[in-house]
Amino acid sequence: MTLPAGFRVELDRHTRVLDGGRALLGGFPTRLLRLTPRARRLLAGRTLTVRDAASALLVDRLLDTGMAHPVADSLPAPPDPRYTVVVPVRDRPRQLDRLLRSIGTDTSVIVVDDASRRPAAVAAVAAGHGARLVALAANTGPAGARNAGLRLVTTPYVVFADSDIVLDPETVPTLLRHFADPLVALAAPRVTGLPAPATTWIERYENARSSLDLGAHPAPVRPGTPVSWASSACLVARVDALAEGFDERLRVGEDVDLCWRLIAEGRRVRYEPVVRAAHEHRVRVGDWLLRKAVYGTGAQPLARRHPAYIAPAVFAPWSTAFAAALLVQRRWSVPAAGAILGVVTLRIARKLDGTRHPYRLAARLTANGALGTLAQTSALLTRHWWPLTAVGCTVSRRLRRAAAVAALADIALEYRRDGIPLDPLRYGLARRLDDLAYGAGVWFSALKGRSTVALRPRVTR
């Protein structure tokens, strides 16, 4: 399967064009791609368009490495763009009515009532919008409800939309363009808060730091990368790629599992933040904390299915040594950490041999790697391993110091980046509560499953 003529991509914002176009440096993990003279001529500034087999091969390689992303509005629409919207719902008639109004009456919609306590209200809303209603006798969970609707879909594409979102008119048509790539099985928009003014401080925090919001930059969805999953709050899928659909044994994390299964099969999943789906975030502290903890409980079931993908942090051998040297907080810690970075810089520079300024590039890459290591270590201390951190802080002054630095630095850096309309104190409190709730869910699932797979970092070259 090849990319069609006219398929255009743009280099990722982190991809560097080196030596007048003779090489590209970027992707995740970072790699150097040397271009032949013919390949150089295909690159127009920071964009590249498929014109023949050679350009299709290069574009395909850039997509695989994460060095470039499709320019959604320039991609051709699919020859048969018909789609069906499947909406799993349990009660929530008000939210369902709002979603169906945003979809309109010209689209095929299947509403799957997952054993509502007041089914008449859901049925009335579905009938009022001309949607097909499927009523389940027993509650199966979101995965089972989506699959019940999927089995009735006869169009080439399906849109899974939760009842508590609102769809923009351009969201689905834009995402459908990604299927010009024959390997794309799923495409997901950015999930943001509803445009209405936030009513609580938790809602303001969630509008900036929602677990469902995967950021402002396009990305391939791949485990172990900055965008490692896509939320089923809103997904567009190629029906013939889904087989049996979601794993109905999962009550949480079923969307992560689906993404990872498709990727393991050689399919692509795209995240496209140019278009959005607005989500009704939780506004009460108790509901919000419970939802964060529930997200964490998906870790162990996912670890059983995807043990290579679920690690809370991924370190290279050098970054493990770098983090350990700093955490022990001895007199030799900083010199030892500096020596590690120096050796890594020299090794990377040798791999960049033949490019201009290899040591300058290597130093920058090493510095980025060091910052990433510190961020992951901070997350382990304050999020995934916080019960161990709490116990350790009762007996270790060094651990108390490391935990305090990690927690405060994280708040300071993220608060500045997010630009959230919330004072630093409440932002910091919400940030730490977020981590505590999610981490508690992870530990609960690990203890219930009698396994530490979901808690163990992965060291890889």
Stockholm file with secondary structure:
# STOCKHOLM 1.0

chainA/1-461         MTLPAGFRVELDRHTRVLDGGRALLGGFPTRLLRLTPRARRLLAGRTLTVRDAASALLVDRLLDTGMAHPVADSLPAPPDPRYTVVVPVRDRPRQLDRLLRSIGTDTSVIVVDDASRRPAAVAAVAAGHGARLVALAANTGPAGARNAGLRLVTTPYVVFADSDIVLDPETVPTLLRHFADPLVALAAPRVTGLPAPATTWIERYENARSSLDLGAHPAPVRPGTPVSWASSACLVARVDALAEGFDERLRVGEDVDLCWRLIAEGRRVRYEPVVRAAHEHRVRVGDWLLRKAVYGTGAQPLARRHPAYIAPAVFAPWSTAFAAALLVQRRWSVPAAGAILGVVTLRIARKLDGTRHPYRLAARLTANGALGTLAQTSALLTRHWWPLTAVGCTVSRRLRRAAAVAALADIALEYRRDGIPLDPLRYGLARRLDDLAYGAGVWFSALKGRSTVALRPRVTR
#=GR chainA/1-461 SS CCCCTTCEEEECTTCEEEGGGTEEEETTTTEEEECCHHHHHHCBTTEEECCSHHHHHHHHHHHHHTSEEECGGGSCCCSSCCEEEEEEESSCHHHHHHHHHHHCSSSEEEEEECSCSSHHHHHHHHHHTTCEEEECSSCCHHHHHHHHHHTTCCSSEEEEECTTEEECTTHHHHHHGGGGSTTEEEEEEEEEECSSCCCSHHHHHHHHHCTTCCCSSCEECCTTSSSCCCCTTEEEEEGGGCTTCSCTTCSSSHHHHHHHHHHHTTCEEEEEEEEEEEECCCCSHHHHHHHHHHHHHTHHHHHHHCTTTCCSCEECHHHHHHHHHHHTTCTTHHHHHHHHHHHHHHHHHHHTTTSSSHHHHHHHHHHHHHHHHHHHHHHIIIIITHHHHHHHHTTCHHHHHHHHHHHHHHHHHHHHHHCCSSCHHHHHHHHHHHHHHHHHHHHHHHHHHTCCGGGCCEECC
#=GC SS_cons         CCCCTTCEEEECTTCEEEGGGTEEEETTTTEEEECCHHHHHHCBTTEEECCSHHHHHHHHHHHHHTSEEECGGGSCCCSSCCEEEEEEESSCHHHHHHHHHHHCSSSEEEEEECSCSSHHHHHHHHHHTTCEEEECSSCCHHHHHHHHHHTTCCSSEEEEECTTEEECTTHHHHHHGGGGSTTEEEEEEEEEECSSCCCSHHHHHHHHHCTTCCCSSCEECCTTSSSCCCCTTEEEEEGGGCTTCSCTTCSSSHHHHHHHHHHHTTCEEEEEEEEEEEECCCCSHHHHHHHHHHHHHTHHHHHHHCTTTCCSCEECHHHHHHHHHHHTTCTTHHHHHHHHHHHHHHHHHHHTTTSSSHHHHHHHHHHHHHHHHHHHHHHIIIIITHHHHHHHHTTCHHHHHHHHHHHHHHHHHHHHHHCCSSCHHHHHHHHHHHHHHHHHHHHHHHHHHTCCGGGCCEECC
//
